[in-house]
Each structure stands twice: as C-alpha cells, then as structure tokens.
Amino acid sequence: MSGKTLRIVVVDDHTVMRAGVIALLDGEGDIEVVGEAGDGRAALDLVARHDPDVALVDLRMPVLDGVATTARIAARHPRTRVLILTTYDTDADIERGVEAGAIGYLLKDTTREQLADAIRSAARGETVLAPRVAEKLVARMRRPVQDPLTARETDVLNAVADGLTNAEIGRRLVISEATVKTHLLRLFAKLDVNDRTRAVVVAMERGLLPRP
C-alpha cells in the first residue's frame, strides 16, 4: 500500500461522532475520507459509488444495522474492508460483527493513532481488534465447552424474559410447574448463573436471546 492514499467512508448515525472521526483523520496524509452516511442503507450506496478501501461502520444504526451492512458490503464489495467502530463490546456483538465479515472490531475510545494504524492494517487485509475485544475473544476461547440449550430450555428462557412466573410458564408450555423448575435449574447450570434475571442477561450477551 506504500505511497497510496487510502480512501475510506465513515458510517455512523450520530452526526457528531462522524464529524469527530473525520476530524481525527484529517491530519493523516495517506487517508482520505471520501464520504459519510448515517444509516446502513445509505452506506451501501456510498460504497457502491466510491469503492473505498475501508468502511468504518457503527454497530447500532437505523434502517440497516452494522451487522447487516457489513454482511452486504462483504458480499457485494469484497475489495472494501469493513472495520466495526462501536461502543459495544459484548461477546455476542463482537461475534456477530466478525461473522458478518468485518476484518476488525474497534471501540470508540480508540486514539487517533490507533484508528489510523487500524485503517492501514485493514487495507492490507490484516485483522484488527481493540485490546479489550481481543481479551474477550481469548477468554471466550479458553472457556470450557458448554452444553447447548435444548429447544424446551430455550422456550422456558424466552418465557422468563417475558416476565412470566413458573406457573404462567407451565400454562404457556403445557408442562407442570415442577418441570419448569427442573428446566430452570438446568438453564442456570449451563449459563453458570443462580437467578432468573442473570440468566436472561447472560443469554442476551451470548446471543441466545434477542435484545429488547
């Protein structure tokens, strides 16, 4: 990439955030911001029009979120590398972004130097992860393999997330209250939690339940 100016687009639904990123990169002579967008659909048009080297994409956006945007850019414009730039660092968010095709995952507390270096690395096809993100991925890989939830356990977990009592869960799923309690105990063991609220939180973090 020596001697080449890297062309990038900035995608974030917050105008101030976009302006801040653009200002941060303004002094980098080898990086040029060729466009900005406030939602995923506009980002796709931007990438198609400018064919940038790198797209900086926020995770949570209206119209089309960052994961869907990343997946479509990866499928339609494989030359453009996607760097997720977000405030969210849960395991589920990280995995969804990387699985969608992002070459890197940065957090919004990154410094100007780190951001510029990450863009250069991404343009070379190198994976870039914020230190905190890398630590989370390594920690996750080192965890013991956990038994997956059964379909019935997932049904019970969804009912818990809906705020139902054990008796109400039993009526919804047409099972006894004692059976509900058994499923809950197994859920707690698999999720390594000891109460219903924590079970829902951990399940959302792991992508086992949709976020509200």
Residue pairs with C-beta under 8 A, 6 or more apart in sequence:
1 120
1 123
1 124
4 30
5 29
5 30
5 31
5 32
6 30
6 31
6 32
6 53
6 54
6 119
6 120
6 123
7 32
7 34
7 50
7 51
7 52
7 53
7 54
8 25
8 31
8 32
8 33
8 34
8 52
8 53
8 54
8 55
8 56
8 119
9 33
9 34
9 35
9 36
9 37
9 43
9 46
9 47
9 50
9 52
9 54
9 55
9 56
10 18
10 21
10 22
10 33
10 35
10 36
10 37
10 56
11 36
11 37
11 38
11 39
11 40
11 42
11 43
11 46
11 55
11 56
11 57
11 58
11 61
11 66
11 69
12 18
12 21
12 36
12 38
12 56
12 57
12 58
12 61
12 85
13 38
13 39
13 58
13 60
13 61
13 62
14 58
15 38
17 58
17 108
18 36
18 38
21 56
21 85
21 115
22 33
22 36
24 112
24 115
24 116
25 31
25 33
25 112
25 115
25 116
25 119
27 112
28 116
30 120
31 116
31 119
31 120
34 50
34 52
35 46
35 49
35 50
35 52
36 46
37 43
37 45
37 46
38 61
38 62
39 61
39 62
39 63
39 64
40 57
40 61
40 63
40 64
40 65
40 66
40 68
40 69
40 72
41 63
41 64
42 63
43 55
43 57
43 64
43 69
43 73
44 64
44 69
44 72
44 73
44 76
46 52
47 55
47 73
47 76
47 77
47 80
48 76
48 77
51 77
51 79
51 80
52 80
53 79
53 80
53 81
53 123
54 80
54 81
54 82
54 83
54 119
54 122
54 123
55 73
55 80
55 81
55 82
55 83
56 83
56 85
56 119
57 66
57 69
57 70
57 73
57 82
57 83
57 84
57 85
57 102
58 66
58 84
58 85
58 86
59 65
59 66
59 67
59 84
59 86
59 88
59 93
59 97
60 66
60 86
60 88
61 69
64 72
66 84
66 86
66 97
67 96
67 97
67 100
68 100
69 82
70 82
70 84
70 97
70 100
70 101
70 102
71 100
71 101
73 80
73 82
73 101
74 82
74 100
74 101
74 102
75 101
81 103
81 104
81 122
81 123
81 125
82 100
82 101
82 102
82 103
82 104
83 102
83 103
83 104
83 105
83 106
83 118
83 119
83 122
83 128
84 97
84 102
84 104
84 105
84 106
85 106
85 107
85 108
85 110
85 115
86 93
86 97
86 105
86 106
86 107
86 108
87 107
87 108
89 107
89 130
89 132
89 133
89 136
90 205
91 136
91 140
91 205
91 206
91 207
92 204
92 205
92 206
92 207
94 105
94 133
94 136
94 137
95 207
96 207
97 105
98 105
103 122
103 125
103 126
103 127
103 128
104 118
104 121
104 122
104 127
104 128
104 129
105 128
105 129
105 130
105 133
106 114
106 115
106 118
106 128
106 129
106 130
106 133
107 130
107 132
107 133
110 118
110 130
118 128
121 127
121 128
122 128
129 137
146 190
147 190
149 157
149 187
149 190
149 208
152 173
152 183
153 183
153 186
153 187
153 190
154 208
155 173
156 169
156 173
156 180
156 183
156 184
156 187
157 187
157 199
157 200
157 203
157 208
157 209
158 209
159 168
159 169
159 172
159 173
160 169
160 184
160 196
160 199
160 200
161 200
161 203
161 209
164 172
166 177
166 180
166 181
166 184
167 177
169 175
169 180
170 176
170 177
170 179
170 180
173 180
184 196
184 199
187 199
188 194
188 195
188 199
191 198
191 199
191 202
191 203
191 206
192 202
193 199
193 202
200 209
203 209
204 210
204 211
